[in-house]
Amino acid sequence: MKSIQSRLASGLLISLMLVFLILWLAVSSNLQRLSENYIASRLEHDIETLLTATSFKNNTLLINDQYINSIYQRPFSGHYYTIQHNDNLIRSRSLWDKNLTIPKSINNTYLKSVQQGPEKQLLLTITSRFNKQQQDIVISVAEDLTPIINDISRFKNYFTVISIIILVSLLLIQLVILRTGLRPLRKIHAELSELEKGTINELSTDVPSELESVVNEVNHLSLALYKRLKRSRDALSDLSHAIKKPLTLLQNFSDYNRQQLDKNSNNFLNNQIKSIQHITDRILKQARIAGSATHHTPFDINVDLPLLIKTITAMYPHKHIHVNLNIAEKLDINIDREDMFELLGNLLDNAWKWADKEITIHFSNTDKTDIIIEDDGPGANPESLNELSQRGVRLDESVNGYGFGLAISADIIKDYKGDIKFDRSDNLGGFKITIQLPFTA
């Protein structure tokens, strides 16, 4: 779908073009009509002058040249007349040996017509019948329209150029007005991106009145989602603590009565307790995932990653792991802080668990955020790697120590429409995890 600015600009362009086309046609046609009317009015005056110059003597038509304009004396001047009395025809000297075409039916009104004259000129002719001294005469006066037509043509060209310049100027002015008018929408779009990243908590309400209701609804929805997520996480946290107490009691009961229970019953009870713990932890962690479309606080890699590494290092005090960090400059990961802690926490815990002496953590920015974690541990056998890749986000928790934490991580990555791959590290020889998250700054 086209943008609002494009649609408005297109509609404005079409409207202005139609307006200017109608204006051009109206001006051109009216100018032609007004010019012809002006010439016709002048020819009518010339007819009246000729009528005054005529007289009769013994039924003979006479013309007093003193009343005749000298332009009618110059051959092919573009101004012509004829005066007809019975079979007697008097022509202006400008016609030379040519004649004007006289309409057959003529009354006492002025009859206007267009005809071709000497030198193939386009003539506007006015003809009328008069009765003077009880004699009927027909007077026709004509004028060449070519100069007027040429002037009108030049005016049309000039008017067309001026119209195009005005049209382009109006379009540019309207584009500036549109861009200025749509600036609040671009501001809201930018703020929505900031809201998604978590750098702001709500949209600015300093917007035109037409957008106030939309902004208020977005702010209300964002706040409602944030409160709902917070309540959900708080409730799940409470539920997690509530479940741990009976599980602990069951575990203590199993340990205390280890001697009274047979080996199979004891193993069965311990396995069920561990299974409940794993399932509960996984469901609770999955439910706490904020996801990519909610209000959240972003993960600050320069502050949060060192804190996470320090925490996991404290969990394995008997290990002396050297961590190689390779982080691209200006890397800003648009993912919820809690989700990123959960994701990296599971993956780094898995790496620390199996690493011998070294772990590499790599962050890079292309069109996506690339995360690579490698260790120098034993790694997974080809069958397990194949099984991990095939199962994708539905990992089997029984896979030789790589199941539960990777399953939680894969669920988070899936929710953010990312991708995860498992392989053997070429650099360190152990396990390698490659993650792509399509949310970079």
Residue, then its C-alpha position, 0 to 999 in steps of 0.5 A: m500500500k502506498s504511503i499517505q504522503s504518496r497518495l495525497a501527493s498523487g491526488l493533488l497532482i491529478s487535481l491540479m492538472l485537471v484544474f489547469l487543463i480546464l482553466w487552459l481550455a476555458v481561457s483559450s476558447n474564451l480568448q478566441r471568442l472574445s477576439e472574434n467578437y471584438i473584430a466583428s464589432r469593429l467590422e460592424h462599425d466599418i459597415e456603418t461607415l460604408l453605408t454612410a459613404t454610399s449614395f445613389k444618383n439615377n439608380t446608380l450606386l456611388i461611393n465617397d472615398q473620403y469616408i473609406n479607410s486607406i487600409y481598404q485601398r492597399p492590395f491584399s491588406g487583410h481588410y476587404y469589403t464589397i457593396q452589391h446593388n442589384d447586379n452592380l458590385i463594388r469591391s475594395r481596391s484591397l481585393w484586387d480582382k478577387n471577390l468575397t463570398i456573399p451568403k444567399s439568404i441575407n436579412n437586416t441583421y449582421l451575419k457573421s461567417v468565416q471564409q477563405g480570402p485572397e492569399k488563402q487568408l482566413l477571413l471573418t466576414i460580416t454581411s448585412r442588407f440595408n435599404k437606403q434611398q429606397q434602394d436595397i444594398v448588401i454590404s460585406v466587410a472582412e478582416d484577416l484573422t491570421p494575426i489574431i490567431n498567431d497572437i492567440s497561439r503565442f499567448k497559449n504557449y506563454f500561458t502553458v509555460i506559466s501554468i506548468i511553472i505555477l503547477v510545479s511550484l504549487l506541487l513543491i509547496q504542497l509537498v513541503i506542507l505535506r511533509t510538515g503536516l505528516r511530521p507528527l506521524r514520523k515522530i510517532h513512528a520513531e517513538l514506537s521504535e523506541l518504545e519497542k526497544g524499551t528506551i521510553n515507556e510511553l509515546s509523547t502526547d504533544v501531537p495534533s488533536e487528530l492523533e491524540s486518541v491513537v497515542n492515548e490508546v497506544n500508551h494505554l495498551s503499552l502500560a496494560l501489557y507491561k503491567r500484565l507481564k509484570r503481574s505474570r512474572d510476579a505470580l510465576s515467581d510466587l508459584s515457583h517458590a510455592i512449588k519448591k517447598p513441597l518438592t523439597l519436603l518430598q526430597n527430604f522425605s526420600d532422603y530420610n526414608r532411604q533405608q526404609l524404602d527399597k532401591n527401586s522405590n527410592n529411585f522411582l521417587n527421586n526420578q519423579i521429583k527431579s522430573i517434576q522439578h525439570i518440568t516445572d522449571r521449564i514451564l515457568k521459564q517459558a511463561r516468563i519469556a517477554g517476547s519480541a512484541t511487548h514493552h521491555t527493558p533492553f539488554d545492555i551488553n556492556v553492563d549485563l554480560p560481565l555481570l552474567i559471566k561473573t555470576i556463572t563463574a561463581m557457580y563453578p569455583h573449582k574451574h578456571i575458565h578463560v573467557n575470550l570476548n569478541i563484541a562488535e562496536k555499537l552493538d545494541i540488542n533489542i531483546d528483553r533483559e530478562d529473556m536475554f539473561e535466561l537465554l545466555g544464562n542457560l547457554l553459558d551454564n552449559a558451556w561452563k559445565w563442559a568446558d575444560k579451560e577456555i570459552t569463546i563468546h562472539f557478538s557481531n552485527t550484520d542485518k541480524t545479531d549473531i551470537i556464537i558460543e564455543d567451548d573446549g569440552p568434549g562436545a556432542n557426538p555426531e548423532s546427538l548434534n544431528e538429533l539436536s538440529q532435527r528437533g529444533v526448538r523441541l529438544d529432548e531433555s535426555v540428550n547427554g547433558y545438553g537438553f534442558g538448558l538448550a531447550i529453554s534457550a531454543d524456546i526464547i529464540k523461536d519466540y523472537k523469530g531467530d535461529i539456532k544451530f549446533d555444531r562442533s567447534d573448529n577452533l576449540g574442538g568442543f561444543k559450538i552454538t550459533i544464534q541469529l536474532p533479527f533484532t539489531a539496532 
